[in-house]
Amino acid sequence: MWWSRASAVVALNLALATSLSAQTPAPVIRVTFKEAIDRAIEKNPTVAAAATGILRAEGLIRQARSATRVQVSGNVTTTTLNTGVEFDGAVVTPQNQITASITVDQPIVAAAAWARRAQAQDVKSLSELTVADTRRQIALATADAYLMILGERRVVDADLRARETAKAHFDLATQLEQGGQGSRLNALRAQQQYSIDDGLVEMARLALYRAQEALGVLIAVDGPADAADDPVFALPPDAAAPLVGLRTDLKLFARQQQAAERIVN
């Protein structure tokens, strides 16, 4: 009968959903919101790569400063002949000769070197601001992934409740049809709605797993990571302050403009 085939379809959907759920890896770690942010800033390789720019800038500063400091150079020359040259019993040219010289330079006016040193200091400041902005971006991405997990978890719960309601409706419509009190059309509609809700559950679970994978990548763990708590956000005490004082990206843009103006000048 048609209702037996519909029941078989529903059972098949349940089996497929159970199989897909069983194949999804479980999260390897559960972290709080603060732990996720701290771990991402500490472990994410993007931050470490940005920090290497500071070391390069410090090397450029040392190189630029070396041109404005005292420079000492020395030279030692040794000359050895086969035999010495004598004239009337006196040695005119000795067999071994050693000549040494030393030079000390101190630049008094080195405008070009001073400009290069100032530019190297600008590079270091930009590198430090780049690291700070990179940390901000990683923190924002981590927070977004964490909140995405919480949102997708609620979507999964809502879809599960909708599927349970559709399943109860389908069971009731099947019983009424078997008892001669319901129509086949109502049972088919109920079965269709249940199948749709079952697909929505799997889609929501997939979105949740993707968000967990994204959080795991950001905090540098080998597998998906799950959210352990609901964060509580409070406004900073200086919320009315200008945005330049709160956002590292705006500080970075302003510093880049200053560095470019210095080079032009």
C-alpha positions as a Markdown table, in Angstrom:
| # | Residue | x | y | z |
|---|---|---|---|---|
| 1 | Met | 0.0 | 0.0 | 0.0 |
| 2 | Trp | 1.0 | 3.6 | -0.5 |
| 3 | Trp | 1.4 | 4.3 | 3.2 |
| 4 | Ser | 3.8 | 1.4 | 3.6 |
| 5 | Arg | 5.9 | 2.9 | 0.8 |
| 6 | Ala | 5.8 | 6.3 | 2.5 |
| 7 | Ser | 6.9 | 4.7 | 5.7 |
| 8 | Ala | 9.8 | 3.0 | 4.0 |
| 9 | Val | 10.8 | 6.4 | 2.5 |
| 10 | Val | 10.7 | 8.0 | 6.0 |
| 11 | Ala | 12.7 | 5.1 | 7.4 |
| 12 | Leu | 15.3 | 5.5 | 4.6 |
| 13 | Asn | 15.6 | 9.2 | 5.3 |
| 14 | Leu | 16.1 | 8.5 | 9.0 |
| 15 | Ala | 18.8 | 5.9 | 8.2 |
| 16 | Leu | 20.6 | 8.3 | 5.9 |
| 17 | Ala | 20.5 | 11.1 | 8.5 |
| 18 | Thr | 21.9 | 8.8 | 11.1 |
| 19 | Ser | 24.6 | 7.7 | 8.8 |
| 20 | Leu | 25.6 | 11.3 | 7.9 |
| 21 | Ser | 25.6 | 12.3 | 11.6 |
| 22 | Ala | 27.8 | 9.3 | 12.4 |
| 23 | Gln | 30.3 | 10.3 | 9.8 |
| 24 | Thr | 30.7 | 13.8 | 11.1 |
| 25 | Pro | 33.8 | 14.0 | 13.3 |
| 26 | Ala | 33.2 | 15.2 | 16.8 |
| 27 | Pro | 34.9 | 18.4 | 18.0 |
| 28 | Val | 38.3 | 17.7 | 19.5 |
| 29 | Ile | 38.2 | 20.6 | 21.9 |
| 30 | Arg | 35.6 | 22.9 | 23.6 |
| 31 | Val | 36.7 | 26.4 | 24.4 |
| 32 | Thr | 35.1 | 29.5 | 25.9 |
| 33 | Phe | 34.9 | 32.7 | 24.0 |
| 34 | Lys | 37.9 | 34.2 | 25.8 |
| 35 | Glu | 39.9 | 31.1 | 25.4 |
| 36 | Ala | 39.2 | 31.0 | 21.7 |
| 37 | Ile | 40.3 | 34.6 | 21.2 |
| 38 | Asp | 43.5 | 34.2 | 23.3 |
| 39 | Arg | 44.4 | 30.9 | 21.7 |
| 40 | Ala | 43.9 | 32.3 | 18.2 |
| 41 | Ile | 46.1 | 35.3 | 18.9 |
| 42 | Glu | 48.8 | 33.1 | 20.4 |
| 43 | Lys | 48.8 | 30.1 | 18.1 |
| 44 | Asn | 47.6 | 31.4 | 14.7 |
| 45 | Pro | 50.5 | 31.4 | 12.2 |
| 46 | Thr | 49.3 | 34.6 | 10.5 |
| 47 | Val | 50.2 | 36.6 | 13.6 |
| 48 | Ala | 53.6 | 35.0 | 13.8 |
| 49 | Ala | 54.3 | 35.7 | 10.1 |
| 50 | Ala | 53.4 | 39.4 | 10.7 |
| 51 | Ala | 55.7 | 39.6 | 13.7 |
| 52 | Thr | 58.7 | 38.7 | 11.6 |
| 53 | Gly | 58.3 | 42.1 | 9.9 |
| 54 | Ile | 59.4 | 43.8 | 13.2 |
| 55 | Leu | 62.7 | 41.9 | 13.2 |
| 56 | Arg | 63.3 | 42.9 | 9.6 |
| 57 | Ala | 62.6 | 46.6 | 10.5 |
| 58 | Glu | 65.0 | 46.5 | 13.4 |
| 59 | Gly | 67.7 | 45.3 | 11.1 |
| 60 | Leu | 67.0 | 48.1 | 8.7 |
| 61 | Ile | 67.3 | 50.6 | 11.6 |
| 62 | Arg | 70.7 | 49.2 | 12.7 |
| 63 | Gln | 71.9 | 49.3 | 9.1 |
| 64 | Ala | 70.8 | 53.0 | 8.7 |
| 65 | Arg | 72.3 | 54.0 | 12.0 |
| 66 | Ser | 75.7 | 52.5 | 11.1 |
| 67 | Ala | 76.2 | 55.2 | 8.4 |
| 68 | Thr | 76.0 | 58.0 | 11.0 |
| 69 | Arg | 78.4 | 56.6 | 13.6 |
| 70 | Val | 82.2 | 56.6 | 13.8 |
| 71 | Gln | 83.8 | 54.4 | 11.2 |
| 72 | Val | 87.2 | 52.9 | 11.9 |
| 73 | Ser | 89.1 | 51.1 | 9.1 |
| 74 | Gly | 92.7 | 49.7 | 9.2 |
| 75 | Asn | 95.1 | 48.3 | 6.6 |
| 76 | Val | 98.2 | 46.2 | 7.1 |
| 77 | Thr | 100.5 | 45.3 | 4.1 |
| 78 | Thr | 103.4 | 42.9 | 4.3 |
| 79 | Thr | 106.1 | 42.8 | 1.5 |
| 80 | Thr | 108.7 | 40.0 | 1.4 |
| 81 | Leu | 111.6 | 39.9 | -1.2 |
| 82 | Asn | 113.9 | 37.0 | -2.1 |
| 83 | Thr | 116.8 | 39.0 | -0.7 |
| 84 | Gly | 117.4 | 42.4 | 0.7 |
| 85 | Val | 119.1 | 45.1 | -1.3 |
| 86 | Glu | 122.4 | 46.4 | 0.1 |
| 87 | Phe | 124.7 | 49.3 | -1.0 |
| 88 | Asp | 128.1 | 49.9 | 0.5 |
| 89 | Gly | 127.3 | 47.5 | 3.3 |
| 90 | Ala | 124.1 | 49.3 | 4.2 |
| 91 | Val | 120.6 | 47.8 | 3.7 |
| 92 | Val | 118.7 | 49.9 | 1.2 |
| 93 | Thr | 115.6 | 47.7 | 0.8 |
| 94 | Pro | 115.0 | 45.1 | 3.6 |
| 95 | Gln | 113.8 | 41.7 | 2.7 |
| 96 | Asn | 110.6 | 42.0 | 4.9 |
| 97 | Gln | 108.6 | 45.2 | 5.1 |
| 98 | Ile | 105.4 | 45.9 | 7.0 |
| 99 | Thr | 103.2 | 48.9 | 6.4 |
| 100 | Ala | 100.1 | 49.7 | 8.6 |
| 101 | Ser | 97.5 | 52.5 | 8.4 |
| 102 | Ile | 94.4 | 53.4 | 10.3 |
| 103 | Thr | 91.5 | 55.7 | 9.3 |
| 104 | Val | 88.8 | 57.2 | 11.5 |
| 105 | Asp | 85.8 | 58.9 | 9.9 |
| 106 | Gln | 83.0 | 60.7 | 11.7 |
| 107 | Pro | 80.2 | 62.1 | 9.4 |
| 108 | Ile | 79.2 | 65.6 | 10.5 |
| 109 | Val | 76.4 | 66.2 | 8.1 |
| 110 | Ala | 74.7 | 63.0 | 6.7 |
| 111 | Ala | 71.3 | 64.1 | 5.6 |
| 112 | Ala | 70.7 | 61.1 | 3.4 |
| 113 | Ala | 71.7 | 58.7 | 6.2 |
| 114 | Trp | 69.4 | 60.5 | 8.7 |
| 115 | Ala | 66.5 | 60.3 | 6.2 |
| 116 | Arg | 67.1 | 56.5 | 5.8 |
| 117 | Arg | 67.2 | 56.1 | 9.5 |
| 118 | Ala | 63.9 | 58.0 | 9.9 |
| 119 | Gln | 62.3 | 55.9 | 7.2 |
| 120 | Ala | 63.6 | 52.7 | 8.8 |
| 121 | Gln | 61.9 | 53.8 | 12.1 |
| 122 | Asp | 58.7 | 54.4 | 10.2 |
| 123 | Val | 59.0 | 50.8 | 8.8 |
| 124 | Lys | 59.3 | 49.5 | 12.3 |
| 125 | Ser | 56.3 | 51.5 | 13.5 |
| 126 | Leu | 54.3 | 50.2 | 10.6 |
| 127 | Ser | 55.3 | 46.6 | 11.3 |
| 128 | Glu | 54.2 | 46.9 | 14.9 |
| 129 | Leu | 50.8 | 48.4 | 13.9 |
| 130 | Thr | 50.5 | 45.6 | 11.2 |
| 131 | Val | 51.0 | 43.0 | 13.9 |
| 132 | Ala | 48.4 | 44.7 | 16.1 |
| 133 | Asp | 45.9 | 44.9 | 13.2 |
| 134 | Thr | 46.5 | 41.3 | 12.3 |
| 135 | Arg | 45.7 | 40.3 | 15.8 |
| 136 | Arg | 42.5 | 42.3 | 15.6 |
| 137 | Gln | 41.5 | 40.7 | 12.4 |
| 138 | Ile | 42.3 | 37.2 | 13.7 |
| 139 | Ala | 40.3 | 38.0 | 16.9 |
| 140 | Leu | 37.3 | 39.2 | 14.8 |
| 141 | Ala | 37.4 | 36.2 | 12.6 |
| 142 | Thr | 37.6 | 33.9 | 15.7 |
| 143 | Ala | 34.7 | 35.8 | 17.3 |
| 144 | Asp | 32.7 | 35.5 | 14.1 |
| 145 | Ala | 33.3 | 31.7 | 13.9 |
| 146 | Tyr | 32.4 | 31.3 | 17.6 |
| 147 | Leu | 29.2 | 33.2 | 17.3 |
| 148 | Met | 28.4 | 31.4 | 14.1 |
| 149 | Ile | 28.6 | 28.1 | 16.0 |
| 150 | Leu | 26.1 | 29.4 | 18.6 |
| 151 | Gly | 23.8 | 30.6 | 15.9 |
| 152 | Glu | 23.9 | 27.4 | 13.9 |
| 153 | Arg | 23.4 | 25.4 | 17.1 |
| 154 | Arg | 20.1 | 27.2 | 17.6 |
| 155 | Val | 19.1 | 26.7 | 14.0 |
| 156 | Val | 19.8 | 22.9 | 14.4 |
| 157 | Asp | 17.6 | 22.9 | 17.6 |
| 158 | Ala | 14.8 | 24.7 | 15.8 |
| 159 | Asp | 15.0 | 22.4 | 12.8 |
| 160 | Leu | 14.9 | 19.3 | 15.0 |
| 161 | Arg | 11.8 | 20.6 | 16.7 |
| 162 | Ala | 10.2 | 21.2 | 13.4 |
| 163 | Arg | 11.1 | 17.7 | 12.2 |
| 164 | Glu | 9.7 | 16.2 | 15.3 |
| 165 | Thr | 6.4 | 18.1 | 14.7 |
| 166 | Ala | 6.4 | 17.1 | 11.1 |
| 167 | Lys | 7.0 | 13.4 | 12.1 |
| 168 | Ala | 4.1 | 13.5 | 14.6 |
| 169 | His | 1.9 | 15.1 | 11.9 |
| 170 | Phe | 2.9 | 12.4 | 9.5 |
| 171 | Asp | 2.2 | 9.6 | 12.0 |
| 172 | Leu | -1.2 | 11.1 | 12.8 |
| 173 | Ala | -2.1 | 11.5 | 9.1 |
| 174 | Thr | -1.0 | 7.8 | 8.5 |
| 175 | Gln | -3.1 | 6.5 | 11.4 |
| 176 | Leu | -6.2 | 8.5 | 10.2 |
| 177 | Glu | -5.7 | 7.2 | 6.7 |
| 178 | Gln | -5.5 | 3.6 | 7.9 |
| 179 | Gly | -8.6 | 4.1 | 10.0 |
| 180 | Gly | -10.5 | 5.6 | 7.1 |
| 181 | Gln | -10.8 | 9.0 | 8.7 |
| 182 | Gly | -8.2 | 10.8 | 6.7 |
| 183 | Ser | -7.2 | 11.4 | 3.1 |
| 184 | Arg | -4.2 | 10.1 | 1.2 |
| 185 | Leu | -3.4 | 13.7 | 0.1 |
| 186 | Asn | -3.0 | 14.9 | 3.7 |
| 187 | Ala | -0.7 | 12.0 | 4.5 |
| 188 | Leu | 1.5 | 12.7 | 1.4 |
| 189 | Arg | 1.7 | 16.3 | 2.3 |
| 190 | Ala | 2.7 | 15.4 | 5.9 |
| 191 | Gln | 5.3 | 13.0 | 4.6 |
| 192 | Gln | 6.7 | 15.6 | 2.2 |
| 193 | Gln | 6.9 | 18.2 | 4.9 |
| 194 | Tyr | 8.8 | 15.7 | 7.1 |
| 195 | Ser | 11.3 | 15.0 | 4.3 |
| 196 | Ile | 11.8 | 18.7 | 3.8 |
| 197 | Asp | 12.4 | 19.3 | 7.5 |
| 198 | Asp | 14.8 | 16.3 | 7.7 |
| 199 | Gly | 16.8 | 17.8 | 4.9 |
| 200 | Leu | 16.9 | 21.2 | 6.7 |
| 201 | Val | 18.3 | 19.5 | 9.8 |
| 202 | Glu | 21.1 | 17.9 | 7.8 |
| 203 | Met | 21.9 | 21.3 | 6.2 |
| 204 | Ala | 22.0 | 23.0 | 9.5 |
| 205 | Arg | 24.2 | 20.3 | 11.0 |
| 206 | Leu | 26.6 | 20.7 | 8.0 |
| 207 | Ala | 26.7 | 24.5 | 8.6 |
| 208 | Leu | 27.4 | 23.9 | 12.3 |
| 209 | Tyr | 30.2 | 21.5 | 11.4 |
| 210 | Arg | 31.7 | 24.0 | 9.0 |
| 211 | Ala | 31.7 | 26.7 | 11.6 |
| 212 | Gln | 33.4 | 24.4 | 14.1 |
| 213 | Glu | 36.0 | 23.6 | 11.4 |
| 214 | Ala | 36.6 | 27.3 | 10.9 |
| 215 | Leu | 37.1 | 27.9 | 14.6 |
| 216 | Gly | 39.5 | 24.9 | 14.8 |
| 217 | Val | 41.6 | 26.4 | 12.0 |
| 218 | Leu | 41.7 | 29.8 | 13.6 |
| 219 | Ile | 42.8 | 28.5 | 17.0 |
| 220 | Ala | 45.2 | 26.1 | 15.4 |
| 221 | Val | 43.9 | 22.7 | 16.5 |
| 222 | Asp | 43.8 | 19.4 | 14.5 |
| 223 | Gly | 40.1 | 19.2 | 14.0 |
| 224 | Pro | 36.9 | 21.1 | 14.7 |
| 225 | Ala | 36.4 | 23.1 | 17.9 |
| 226 | Asp | 33.1 | 23.7 | 19.7 |
| 227 | Ala | 31.9 | 26.7 | 21.7 |
| 228 | Ala | 31.5 | 26.1 | 25.4 |
| 229 | Asp | 29.6 | 29.1 | 26.6 |
| 230 | Asp | 27.5 | 32.1 | 25.6 |
| 231 | Pro | 29.7 | 35.2 | 25.8 |
| 232 | Val | 28.5 | 38.4 | 27.5 |
| 233 | Phe | 29.6 | 41.6 | 25.8 |
| 234 | Ala | 30.0 | 44.9 | 27.6 |
| 235 | Leu | 30.7 | 48.3 | 26.2 |
| 236 | Pro | 34.2 | 49.6 | 26.8 |
| 237 | Pro | 34.5 | 52.5 | 29.3 |
| 238 | Asp | 35.7 | 54.8 | 26.5 |
| 239 | Ala | 33.0 | 53.9 | 24.0 |
| 240 | Ala | 32.5 | 57.6 | 23.2 |
| 241 | Ala | 36.1 | 58.1 | 22.2 |
| 242 | Pro | 37.1 | 58.7 | 18.6 |
| 243 | Leu | 37.4 | 55.6 | 16.4 |
| 244 | Val | 41.0 | 56.3 | 15.7 |
| 245 | Gly | 41.9 | 55.6 | 19.3 |
| 246 | Leu | 40.0 | 52.3 | 19.3 |
| 247 | Arg | 40.8 | 50.7 | 15.9 |
| 248 | Thr | 44.2 | 49.5 | 14.9 |
| 249 | Asp | 43.4 | 49.6 | 11.2 |
| 250 | Leu | 42.8 | 53.3 | 11.3 |
| 251 | Lys | 46.0 | 53.9 | 13.2 |
| 252 | Leu | 47.8 | 51.8 | 10.6 |
| 253 | Phe | 46.4 | 53.9 | 7.7 |
| 254 | Ala | 47.3 | 57.2 | 9.5 |
| 255 | Arg | 50.9 | 55.9 | 10.1 |
| 256 | Gln | 51.2 | 54.8 | 6.5 |
| 257 | Gln | 50.2 | 58.3 | 5.4 |
| 258 | Gln | 52.8 | 59.9 | 7.7 |
| 259 | Ala | 55.5 | 57.6 | 6.4 |
| 260 | Ala | 54.6 | 58.3 | 2.8 |
| 261 | Glu | 54.7 | 62.1 | 3.5 |
| 262 | Arg | 58.1 | 61.8 | 5.1 |
| 263 | Ile | 59.5 | 60.0 | 2.0 |
| 264 | Val | 58.0 | 62.7 | -0.3 |
| 265 | Asn | 59.5 | 65.5 | 1.9 |
